[in-house]
């Protein structure tokens, strides 16, 4: 029902920036909460950033707070993750996810119903 397609990943030097995009197929994009998760090899999938259905609530993992910014453009059915001051420990596959609309952000993976295929981010030192 909902297809999520991430783009914008790649290889970047430490201290650099990348902007990830997630395009959603649904015509009801505006009613969903959206989030980004990431998973490195041998590591558990972890919450990175989320935004609620109306864009008024955001939340970030402590490790990325102040460096990453999540935003959404409902007219384009797209959510973004602007990543600045990248560190090697940010290296992971990044996944876009959507879940039921609510006020505030849920940071647990189980909350999210639809997932993208992932886009790889590699940060070199």
C-alpha positions in Angstrom: 0.0 0.0 0.0 2.8 2.4 0.9 6.1 2.3 -0.9 9.1 4.1 0.6 12.2 4.7 -1.5 15.3 6.2 0.0 18.0 8.1 -1.9 21.0 10.2 -1.2 23.3 7.8 0.5 27.0 7.5 -0.5 30.6 7.8 0.6 31.6 11.0 2.4 34.6 12.1 4.4 34.3 12.7 8.1 33.1 16.2 8.8 31.1 16.3 5.5 27.4 16.4 4.9 24.7 14.3 3.1 21.0 14.8 2.6 18.9 11.7 2.5 15.4 11.7 0.9 12.5 9.3 1.3 9.8 9.4 -1.3 6.4 7.9 -0.4 3.9 6.5 -2.9 0.8 7.1 -0.7 -1.6 9.9 -1.3 -2.2 10.1 2.4 1.4 10.9 3.4 0.4 13.7 5.6 -1.4 11.5 8.1 1.7 9.3 8.9 4.5 9.8 11.3 7.9 9.4 9.6 11.2 8.3 11.0 14.8 7.3 10.1 16.5 4.3 11.6 20.0 2.9 10.9 21.7 -0.4 11.2 25.4 -1.1 11.0 26.8 -4.6 10.5 26.6 -6.7 13.7 24.6 -3.9 15.4 20.9 -3.6 16.4 18.7 -1.3 14.3 18.5 2.0 16.1 16.3 5.0 16.0 17.9 8.1 14.4 15.2 10.8 14.0 11.5 11.1 13.7 8.8 13.7 12.9 5.1 13.5 13.7 2.3 13.8 11.3 1.9 17.6 11.4 5.7 18.3 11.6 5.4 20.0 15.0 7.2 17.3 16.9 10.6 15.9 16.3 13.0 13.7 18.2 16.6 12.6 17.7 18.9 10.0 19.0 21.4 11.6 21.4 24.3 10.6 19.2 23.0 12.7 16.3 21.3 15.6 18.1 22.6 18.9 16.9 24.1 17.4 13.7 21.1 15.8 12.0 17.8 17.5 11.1 14.6 15.7 10.0 12.0 17.5 7.9 9.0 16.7 5.7 7.4 18.2 2.7 3.9 16.9 2.5 3.3 18.5 -0.9 6.1 16.3 -2.3 5.3 13.2 -0.1 8.9 13.3 1.0 10.8 13.2 4.3 14.5 14.3 4.5 17.4 13.7 6.8 20.0 16.4 6.6 23.2 15.0 8.1 26.1 17.4 9.0 29.4 16.9 10.7 29.4 13.2 9.8 31.5 10.8 11.8 32.8 7.3 11.0 30.4 5.9 13.6 27.5 7.2 11.5 28.3 4.6 8.9 25.2 2.3 8.5 22.3 1.4 6.2 19.7 4.1 6.8 16.0 3.2 6.6 13.0 5.3 6.1 9.8 4.2 8.0 6.2 5.3 8.3 3.7 4.7 11.1 0.3 5.8 12.3 -0.1 9.5 12.8 0.1 10.8 16.3 1.3 13.8 18.3 4.9 13.3 19.1 7.5 10.7 18.0 7.7 7.1 18.8 11.3 5.9 18.8 10.6 2.1 18.7 10.8 0.2 15.4 7.7 -1.8 16.2 5.6 1.4 15.9 6.4 1.7 12.2 4.3 -0.2 9.6 6.2 0.5 6.3 9.9 0.5 5.6 12.1 1.5 2.7 14.8 -0.7 1.2 17.6 1.3 2.9 20.4 3.5 1.6 24.0 3.0 2.6 25.9 5.8 4.2 29.7 5.4 4.6 31.8 7.9 6.4 35.6 7.7 6.0 38.2 9.1 8.3 
